[in-house]
Structure formats: C-alpha cells, structure tokens
Amino acid sequence: MQFKSPLRRGRRSLAVAAAAVLVTGAGIGVARASDHQDNPLVELNPAMDMTDVYAFPGSSPDRIALVLNSWAFITPAQAATTSFDPNLLYQFKIDNTGDAKEDRVIQVSFSGTGANQTVSVRGPVVPPVVGAMNNQVASADPVVTGKINQTLGTAGGIQVFAGVREDPFFIDLEQFFRIVPDRKPSTGALSALPDVASASSFRTTSTAVDFVKGFNVLSIVVEMPASQLTAGGTAKLGVWGTISR
Amino acid sequence: MLINRSYTRGRRLLAVAVSAGALALTAACGSDNNGATAPIQTTRTYNQVQRLGNPLVSEVFLAKKDHPFHGSIGPADDAASFTASVKGFAAAFRPQATTLQTTLAAVLLPDMLIVQTDKAATSAGWLSWALANGYGGRKLTDDVVDTGLSAIFSDLLDPTQSVCKPGALPLCTDNVASHSTFTSTFPYLAPPK
C-alpha cells in the first residue's frame, strides 16, 4: 500500500527528497509520527495502524472521553471512502487495580465497508480473555450500534463516534529525524534523510513544518461516566488502546 | 482474494482450536478481574498487532526492531522488557543524569495513559499525574512532543544538568503548534480535511 505524497507546498527540503524517491519509481510512503506507521506490518496494512490514544474529561467532570485513532495519513481525497476493517477488533483496555492488566475493556467492531459501515460497541465489560493474545468478543449485546460518521448513544450514558476526523497530532518530523537519524523510517520520503545527525536543534517557528497537518485519521471516540471504568477498582486508571486481528 | 479467503478459513480453524485451549486456561488459572470474566460471544479469537498508551514511547525510546514486539505484548510486561531501552535513550543524550533516566522509565512504563479520575478535570494533560498529581490522561491539545523533549532535555523531571528550559530552543520544542480546531462538544475532534 502506498500513500499519496504527504508533501505540501513550501516543504522544500522534504520535497527534494521525495522527488528523488519518485524518480526512482519507488513511490512515496510516509513516516511514523506519534505512533504512525509503527512497524512494517502496519505500514503494509494501514487499517491496523494505530496512531494515537487520548483520554480526557468529557462533557462533565465525572465523564471521561477516550479516543483511538488509526489509519495514518488519509488524504482529503480519500476521506470519504476510507472505513474501518470489519475483520479487526479495536479495544480500549483499562487497568483499575494498578497491575497493568486490563480489568475492563471497551470492544469496538465493524460490519460492512464504506459510508454504510456500522459500528458496534460492547462494554465497558470485564474482558473475556486477559492479555494481548486470543482475545474474544464478549457475549453481551452491544451498548451502542449504528452507522459510522455520526454521533450515537446518549449524552448521559455512553456516546460513540466512529469515522473520519482530522489527525490532531502535530510534529516537525523531518527535523526530528535530522537530529535523531537512527529513528528514521526505512521506507518513504523521510528515509532519504542523512544517516548521521544533520541538525542539532529544531527549526524556528517560521521555518518549522507540521508534518501531519492536512491529513485525516479514522477516529473511535467513546465517552461515558468514569464510574463505568473505575467499577471494582480505584479512581486511578491505566488506559491503552489495542488493534487485534 | 482466493489466497486471502483460504488464509482466513485456515485461521478460523486455528482459532477454534486455540479458543478451546484459552477457555481451559481461563478456567484453570483465573484472571485479573476480581475473579470474574465476561461470557464469550463467539469462538473467533483476535491477536494483538498494535498497542498504544503513552505517545512517543515506542517511536522515540524503543529501537525499531523492538516495535513489533511492543505491539504484541501487554503493558504488564513493559517494565521488564523496555526499562533498559528507555534509560539507554536518555543516557545517550544525558549520561550523567541517572535520576532522570530512572524517573523517565518509571513514568512511561508500564506504557499506559495514567488517569486519576478523582482529580480536577482542569488539571488534565499528559503526565500531569506524575508532574503535579493531576488528572493526567492526554488531551487533544497537548503538545506531547514538547513535553517529551522537555522531559529529556530540560529540568522538567530532573532539576540538575538541564540543557534547556521547557518550551525553549534548541531542543525543548519543535516549534510546531496544534493545527486543529477542536469542538467543545462530543466528538471533540475536528471534521476531516
């Protein structure tokens, strides 16, 4: 899977590197950011590529919103047609006992593809299987089901949105890899940056480039009373997102 | 497509066998759920390919060869697996700052977003649980790159030997700010471009 060029006008040095890649016929990939295109498997399977996870207070202090973003660098032209992979299980996992093992999970799955795709959300529920492998979908009926790209559920209970949103992440990734070149990707435009450090500081505000600006991601947003996550444990949570196949 | 279908079929067969084993294990060993597990809907099983808690942990602190491994395990195994990597990355830039190296590893591993739901919502923000006993979590507006850079290069976590002040050149900010216009109501993220 190749992405269209992530480059925008004015990103001159990056454009030069990208042009070199284009001339060779290799096409252009794009590099990882927060966790964008984290490893070769997800570079080849963008639906599996989780980019960022967020957790913050919701519409009132006793509610919590969780966000799981995936599918890095969706262009505006691709935004209307990109949907979640119905063969994958997306989960928020919550530890509320301090042992870094999930005590509650929110399981998100999809049916169909394209604009008519539907999302089903189960939980928060005690996980049928704890750990990274052999996870299963709980038998409980979904608490929310409906089409993607619209707000589902109730404002006082659980609210769900699954669909295309602007990628909120921001970073001058090119300069980061100039400073720390051994973290640069092995494919794509940024792989053409020097192998040895070619900068020792970040660029100024007027010359820094936000590499993620202009791209979209597939967002899963779930908001609920925090008490649904602290149940059976303490007020201190450990939250992480997973994508499984 | 034919290849994919046959692969899927094979995987399903395997899944049935694996799930039977998993059920037996669950019954025999119990789990970390206050003694309870939810009923299972189907025999289809899913194996983790991606995991994300804190931003930048895998990307910045772990060598690229370790990324698939990080994606295949849970946070309970993080401290044993990655403490040396996190300390080592910080040590490469600040070899004398041993307190900083230890603190970084303790704050970022296990790799989960820590949320203190009983703290003031106004104190929410990445690592605020560690820096100010706040709500923690991660807001859409958080400049996690600058926070991460400041954690490594400034006195954010270690008052000694800081090489820059938070938010200052050369290494405590990438000078890029959020480009999104977030909404104050659900679902908060900006519409697509």
HADDOCK unambig.tbl for C-alpha pairs under 7 A between the chains (distance, minus, plus):
assign (segid A and resid 34 and name CA) (segid B and resid 55 and name CA) 5.58 0.50 0.50
assign (segid A and resid 34 and name CA) (segid B and resid 56 and name CA) 5.08 0.50 0.50
assign (segid A and resid 34 and name CA) (segid B and resid 59 and name CA) 6.52 0.50 0.50
assign (segid A and resid 35 and name CA) (segid B and resid 55 and name CA) 6.97 0.50 0.50
assign (segid A and resid 35 and name CA) (segid B and resid 56 and name CA) 6.54 0.50 0.50
assign (segid A and resid 35 and name CA) (segid B and resid 59 and name CA) 5.94 0.50 0.50
assign (segid A and resid 38 and name CA) (segid B and resid 59 and name CA) 6.99 0.50 0.50
assign (segid A and resid 38 and name CA) (segid B and resid 67 and name CA) 6.67 0.50 0.50
assign (segid A and resid 39 and name CA) (segid B and resid 67 and name CA) 6.13 0.50 0.50
assign (segid A and resid 39 and name CA) (segid B and resid 68 and name CA) 6.25 0.50 0.50
assign (segid A and resid 48 and name CA) (segid B and resid 50 and name CA) 6.93 0.50 0.50
assign (segid A and resid 49 and name CA) (segid B and resid 50 and name CA) 6.94 0.50 0.50
assign (segid A and resid 50 and name CA) (segid B and resid 50 and name CA) 6.45 0.50 0.50
assign (segid A and resid 52 and name CA) (segid B and resid 52 and name CA) 6.90 0.50 0.50
assign (segid A and resid 52 and name CA) (segid B and resid 55 and name CA) 6.71 0.50 0.50
assign (segid A and resid 53 and name CA) (segid B and resid 52 and name CA) 6.50 0.50 0.50
assign (segid A and resid 53 and name CA) (segid B and resid 53 and name CA) 6.43 0.50 0.50
assign (segid A and resid 54 and name CA) (segid B and resid 137 and name CA) 6.80 0.50 0.50
assign (segid A and resid 54 and name CA) (segid B and resid 138 and name CA) 4.95 0.50 0.50
assign (segid A and resid 54 and name CA) (segid B and resid 139 and name CA) 6.14 0.50 0.50
assign (segid A and resid 54 and name CA) (segid B and resid 140 and name CA) 6.81 0.50 0.50
assign (segid A and resid 55 and name CA) (segid B and resid 137 and name CA) 4.89 0.50 0.50
assign (segid A and resid 55 and name CA) (segid B and resid 138 and name CA) 5.10 0.50 0.50
assign (segid A and resid 55 and name CA) (segid B and resid 139 and name CA) 6.46 0.50 0.50
assign (segid A and resid 56 and name CA) (segid B and resid 124 and name CA) 6.52 0.50 0.50
assign (segid A and resid 56 and name CA) (segid B and resid 137 and name CA) 5.72 0.50 0.50
assign (segid A and resid 56 and name CA) (segid B and resid 138 and name CA) 5.91 0.50 0.50
assign (segid A and resid 56 and name CA) (segid B and resid 139 and name CA) 5.51 0.50 0.50
assign (segid A and resid 57 and name CA) (segid B and resid 121 and name CA) 5.85 0.50 0.50
assign (segid A and resid 59 and name CA) (segid B and resid 185 and name CA) 6.77 0.50 0.50
assign (segid A and resid 61 and name CA) (segid B and resid 121 and name CA) 5.62 0.50 0.50
assign (segid A and resid 76 and name CA) (segid B and resid 193 and name CA) 5.20 0.50 0.50
assign (segid A and resid 79 and name CA) (segid B and resid 192 and name CA) 6.92 0.50 0.50
assign (segid A and resid 89 and name CA) (segid B and resid 46 and name CA) 6.98 0.50 0.50
assign (segid A and resid 99 and name CA) (segid B and resid 76 and name CA) 6.78 0.50 0.50
assign (segid A and resid 100 and name CA) (segid B and resid 75 and name CA) 5.58 0.50 0.50
assign (segid A and resid 100 and name CA) (segid B and resid 76 and name CA) 4.70 0.50 0.50
assign (segid A and resid 100 and name CA) (segid B and resid 110 and name CA) 6.60 0.50 0.50
assign (segid A and resid 101 and name CA) (segid B and resid 32 and name CA) 6.70 0.50 0.50
assign (segid A and resid 101 and name CA) (segid B and resid 76 and name CA) 5.97 0.50 0.50
assign (segid A and resid 103 and name CA) (segid B and resid 32 and name CA) 6.50 0.50 0.50
assign (segid A and resid 103 and name CA) (segid B and resid 33 and name CA) 5.16 0.50 0.50
assign (segid A and resid 125 and name CA) (segid B and resid 38 and name CA) 6.93 0.50 0.50
assign (segid A and resid 126 and name CA) (segid B and resid 33 and name CA) 6.68 0.50 0.50
assign (segid A and resid 126 and name CA) (segid B and resid 37 and name CA) 5.59 0.50 0.50
assign (segid A and resid 126 and name CA) (segid B and resid 38 and name CA) 5.35 0.50 0.50
assign (segid A and resid 127 and name CA) (segid B and resid 37 and name CA) 5.94 0.50 0.50
assign (segid A and resid 127 and name CA) (segid B and resid 38 and name CA) 5.81 0.50 0.50
assign (segid A and resid 128 and name CA) (segid B and resid 37 and name CA) 5.12 0.50 0.50
assign (segid A and resid 128 and name CA) (segid B and resid 38 and name CA) 4.66 0.50 0.50
assign (segid A and resid 128 and name CA) (segid B and resid 39 and name CA) 6.03 0.50 0.50
assign (segid A and resid 128 and name CA) (segid B and resid 40 and name CA) 5.81 0.50 0.50
assign (segid A and resid 130 and name CA) (segid B and resid 31 and name CA) 6.67 0.50 0.50
assign (segid A and resid 131 and name CA) (segid B and resid 74 and name CA) 6.10 0.50 0.50
assign (segid A and resid 132 and name CA) (segid B and resid 47 and name CA) 6.37 0.50 0.50
assign (segid A and resid 132 and name CA) (segid B and resid 48 and name CA) 5.33 0.50 0.50
assign (segid A and resid 132 and name CA) (segid B and resid 72 and name CA) 6.42 0.50 0.50
assign (segid A and resid 132 and name CA) (segid B and resid 73 and name CA) 5.49 0.50 0.50
assign (segid A and resid 132 and name CA) (segid B and resid 74 and name CA) 5.54 0.50 0.50
assign (segid A and resid 133 and name CA) (segid B and resid 46 and name CA) 6.58 0.50 0.50
assign (segid A and resid 133 and name CA) (segid B and resid 47 and name CA) 4.46 0.50 0.50
assign (segid A and resid 133 and name CA) (segid B and resid 48 and name CA) 5.93 0.50 0.50
assign (segid A and resid 134 and name CA) (segid B and resid 19 and name CA) 6.79 0.50 0.50
assign (segid A and resid 134 and name CA) (segid B and resid 22 and name CA) 6.97 0.50 0.50
assign (segid A and resid 134 and name CA) (segid B and resid 45 and name CA) 4.92 0.50 0.50
assign (segid A and resid 134 and name CA) (segid B and resid 46 and name CA) 5.21 0.50 0.50
assign (segid A and resid 134 and name CA) (segid B and resid 47 and name CA) 5.43 0.50 0.50
assign (segid A and resid 135 and name CA) (segid B and resid 45 and name CA) 5.33 0.50 0.50
assign (segid A and resid 135 and name CA) (segid B and resid 46 and name CA) 4.89 0.50 0.50
assign (segid A and resid 135 and name CA) (segid B and resid 47 and name CA) 6.33 0.50 0.50
assign (segid A and resid 136 and name CA) (segid B and resid 40 and name CA) 6.40 0.50 0.50
assign (segid A and resid 136 and name CA) (segid B and resid 44 and name CA) 6.43 0.50 0.50
assign (segid A and resid 136 and name CA) (segid B and resid 45 and name CA) 5.04 0.50 0.50
assign (segid A and resid 136 and name CA) (segid B and resid 46 and name CA) 6.24 0.50 0.50
assign (segid A and resid 137 and name CA) (segid B and resid 40 and name CA) 6.05 0.50 0.50
assign (segid A and resid 137 and name CA) (segid B and resid 41 and name CA) 5.61 0.50 0.50
assign (segid A and resid 137 and name CA) (segid B and resid 42 and name CA) 6.70 0.50 0.50
assign (segid A and resid 138 and name CA) (segid B and resid 38 and name CA) 6.13 0.50 0.50
assign (segid A and resid 138 and name CA) (segid B and resid 39 and name CA) 5.75 0.50 0.50
assign (segid A and resid 138 and name CA) (segid B and resid 40 and name CA) 4.58 0.50 0.50
assign (segid A and resid 138 and name CA) (segid B and resid 41 and name CA) 5.05 0.50 0.50
assign (segid A and resid 139 and name CA) (segid B and resid 39 and name CA) 5.39 0.50 0.50
assign (segid A and resid 139 and name CA) (segid B and resid 40 and name CA) 4.77 0.50 0.50
assign (segid A and resid 139 and name CA) (segid B and resid 41 and name CA) 3.63 0.50 0.50
assign (segid A and resid 161 and name CA) (segid B and resid 187 and name CA) 6.32 0.50 0.50
assign (segid A and resid 164 and name CA) (segid B and resid 192 and name CA) 6.02 0.50 0.50
assign (segid A and resid 165 and name CA) (segid B and resid 189 and name CA) 6.26 0.50 0.50
assign (segid A and resid 165 and name CA) (segid B and resid 190 and name CA) 5.86 0.50 0.50
assign (segid A and resid 165 and name CA) (segid B and resid 191 and name CA) 4.90 0.50 0.50
assign (segid A and resid 165 and name CA) (segid B and resid 192 and name CA) 4.39 0.50 0.50
assign (segid A and resid 166 and name CA) (segid B and resid 189 and name CA) 6.87 0.50 0.50
assign (segid A and resid 166 and name CA) (segid B and resid 190 and name CA) 5.43 0.50 0.50
assign (segid A and resid 166 and name CA) (segid B and resid 191 and name CA) 5.66 0.50 0.50
assign (segid A and resid 166 and name CA) (segid B and resid 192 and name CA) 4.37 0.50 0.50
assign (segid A and resid 166 and name CA) (segid B and resid 193 and name CA) 6.04 0.50 0.50
assign (segid A and resid 168 and name CA) (segid B and resid 140 and name CA) 6.50 0.50 0.50
assign (segid A and resid 168 and name CA) (segid B and resid 180 and name CA) 5.96 0.50 0.50
assign (segid A and resid 170 and name CA) (segid B and resid 176 and name CA) 6.75 0.50 0.50
assign (segid A and resid 170 and name CA) (segid B and resid 177 and name CA) 6.75 0.50 0.50
assign (segid A and resid 170 and name CA) (segid B and resid 178 and name CA) 5.89 0.50 0.50
assign (segid A and resid 171 and name CA) (segid B and resid 145 and name CA) 6.77 0.50 0.50
assign (segid A and resid 171 and name CA) (segid B and resid 174 and name CA) 6.91 0.50 0.50
assign (segid A and resid 171 and name CA) (segid B and resid 176 and name CA) 6.03 0.50 0.50
assign (segid A and resid 172 and name CA) (segid B and resid 174 and name CA) 6.06 0.50 0.50
assign (segid A and resid 172 and name CA) (segid B and resid 176 and name CA) 6.44 0.50 0.50
assign (segid A and resid 201 and name CA) (segid B and resid 170 and name CA) 4.71 0.50 0.50
assign (segid A and resid 201 and name CA) (segid B and resid 171 and name CA) 5.55 0.50 0.50
assign (segid A and resid 202 and name CA) (segid B and resid 170 and name CA) 5.93 0.50 0.50
assign (segid A and resid 202 and name CA) (segid B and resid 171 and name CA) 6.26 0.50 0.50
assign (segid A and resid 202 and name CA) (segid B and resid 174 and name CA) 5.31 0.50 0.50
assign (segid A and resid 203 and name CA) (segid B and resid 174 and name CA) 6.80 0.50 0.50
assign (segid A and resid 203 and name CA) (segid B and resid 175 and name CA) 6.94 0.50 0.50
assign (segid A and resid 204 and name CA) (segid B and resid 175 and name CA) 6.24 0.50 0.50
assign (segid A and resid 205 and name CA) (segid B and resid 175 and name CA) 4.95 0.50 0.50
assign (segid A and resid 205 and name CA) (segid B and resid 176 and name CA) 6.85 0.50 0.50
assign (segid A and resid 208 and name CA) (segid B and resid 175 and name CA) 6.16 0.50 0.50
assign (segid A and resid 208 and name CA) (segid B and resid 176 and name CA) 6.37 0.50 0.50
assign (segid A and resid 209 and name CA) (segid B and resid 176 and name CA) 6.87 0.50 0.50
assign (segid A and resid 210 and name CA) (segid B and resid 176 and name CA) 5.93 0.50 0.50
assign (segid A and resid 213 and name CA) (segid B and resid 179 and name CA) 6.40 0.50 0.50
assign (segid A and resid 214 and name CA) (segid B and resid 193 and name CA) 6.16 0.50 0.50
assign (segid A and resid 215 and name CA) (segid B and resid 193 and name CA) 6.64 0.50 0.50
assign (segid A and resid 216 and name CA) (segid B and resid 192 and name CA) 5.83 0.50 0.50
assign (segid A and resid 216 and name CA) (segid B and resid 193 and name CA) 6.60 0.50 0.50
assign (segid A and resid 221 and name CA) (segid B and resid 187 and name CA) 6.35 0.50 0.50
assign (segid A and resid 235 and name CA) (segid B and resid 116 and name CA) 5.92 0.50 0.50
assign (segid A and resid 235 and name CA) (segid B and resid 117 and name CA) 5.30 0.50 0.50
assign (segid A and resid 235 and name CA) (segid B and resid 118 and name CA) 5.82 0.50 0.50
assign (segid A and resid 236 and name CA) (segid B and resid 115 and name CA) 5.74 0.50 0.50
assign (segid A and resid 236 and name CA) (segid B and resid 116 and name CA) 4.44 0.50 0.50
assign (segid A and resid 236 and name CA) (segid B and resid 117 and name CA) 6.15 0.50 0.50
assign (segid A and resid 237 and name CA) (segid B and resid 114 and name CA) 5.66 0.50 0.50
assign (segid A and resid 237 and name CA) (segid B and resid 115 and name CA) 4.98 0.50 0.50
assign (segid A and resid 237 and name CA) (segid B and resid 116 and name CA) 6.27 0.50 0.50
assign (segid A and resid 238 and name CA) (segid B and resid 112 and name CA) 5.17 0.50 0.50
assign (segid A and resid 238 and name CA) (segid B and resid 113 and name CA) 5.48 0.50 0.50
assign (segid A and resid 238 and name CA) (segid B and resid 114 and name CA) 4.64 0.50 0.50
assign (segid A and resid 238 and name CA) (segid B and resid 115 and name CA) 6.30 0.50 0.50
assign (segid A and resid 239 and name CA) (segid B and resid 53 and name CA) 6.44 0.50 0.50
assign (segid A and resid 239 and name CA) (segid B and resid 112 and name CA) 5.22 0.50 0.50
assign (segid A and resid 239 and name CA) (segid B and resid 113 and name CA) 4.96 0.50 0.50
assign (segid A and resid 239 and name CA) (segid B and resid 114 and name CA) 6.40 0.50 0.50
assign (segid A and resid 240 and name CA) (segid B and resid 51 and name CA) 6.98 0.50 0.50
assign (segid A and resid 240 and name CA) (segid B and resid 52 and name CA) 5.60 0.50 0.50
assign (segid A and resid 240 and name CA) (segid B and resid 53 and name CA) 4.34 0.50 0.50
assign (segid A and resid 240 and name CA) (segid B and resid 112 and name CA) 5.36 0.50 0.50
assign (segid A and resid 240 and name CA) (segid B and resid 113 and name CA) 6.36 0.50 0.50
assign (segid A and resid 241 and name CA) (segid B and resid 51 and name CA) 5.60 0.50 0.50
assign (segid A and resid 241 and name CA) (segid B and resid 52 and name CA) 5.32 0.50 0.50
assign (segid A and resid 241 and name CA) (segid B and resid 53 and name CA) 6.45 0.50 0.50
assign (segid A and resid 242 and name CA) (segid B and resid 48 and name CA) 6.51 0.50 0.50
assign (segid A and resid 242 and name CA) (segid B and resid 50 and name CA) 5.48 0.50 0.50
assign (segid A and resid 242 and name CA) (segid B and resid 51 and name CA) 4.46 0.50 0.50
assign (segid A and resid 242 and name CA) (segid B and resid 52 and name CA) 6.63 0.50 0.50
assign (segid A and resid 243 and name CA) (segid B and resid 48 and name CA) 5.73 0.50 0.50
assign (segid A and resid 243 and name CA) (segid B and resid 49 and name CA) 5.90 0.50 0.50
assign (segid A and resid 243 and name CA) (segid B and resid 50 and name CA) 5.12 0.50 0.50
assign (segid A and resid 243 and name CA) (segid B and resid 51 and name CA) 6.63 0.50 0.50
assign (segid A and resid 244 and name CA) (segid B and resid 46 and name CA) 5.30 0.50 0.50
assign (segid A and resid 244 and name CA) (segid B and resid 47 and name CA) 4.87 0.50 0.50
assign (segid A and resid 244 and name CA) (segid B and resid 48 and name CA) 3.94 0.50 0.50
assign (segid A and resid 244 and name CA) (segid B and resid 49 and name CA) 5.34 0.50 0.50
assign (segid A and resid 244 and name CA) (segid B and resid 50 and name CA) 6.93 0.50 0.50
assign (segid A and resid 245 and name CA) (segid B and resid 46 and name CA) 4.90 0.50 0.50
assign (segid A and resid 245 and name CA) (segid B and resid 47 and name CA) 5.39 0.50 0.50
assign (segid A and resid 245 and name CA) (segid B and resid 48 and name CA) 6.51 0.50 0.50
